[in-house]
């Protein structure tokens, strides 16, 4: 007598679950970790005079850098003090794409 039709192979279920986890890691977690690492590297490499865009969409030029904050010059001669973590990307990189 063989197994009845209602029973399934538990090993096949574990293999399928493992494959789903691998695909999830490769397509979701790994790219997000890489993006986060690149963003951190960019924030550490900024210097005075770089043109940046904040996560809120504010464009400015870096005037002064401190430990966790950055002072940026914006249009109109105003200066804003922002957190380094609020810097999204380099403005010249977005201008070159268009």
Secondary structure, DSSP 8 states (H G I E B T S, - for coil): ----TT---HHHHHHHHHHHHHHHIIIIIHHHHHHHHHHHHHHHT--TT-EEEETT--EEEEEEE-SSEEEEEETTTEEEEEEGGGEEEEHHHHHHH-
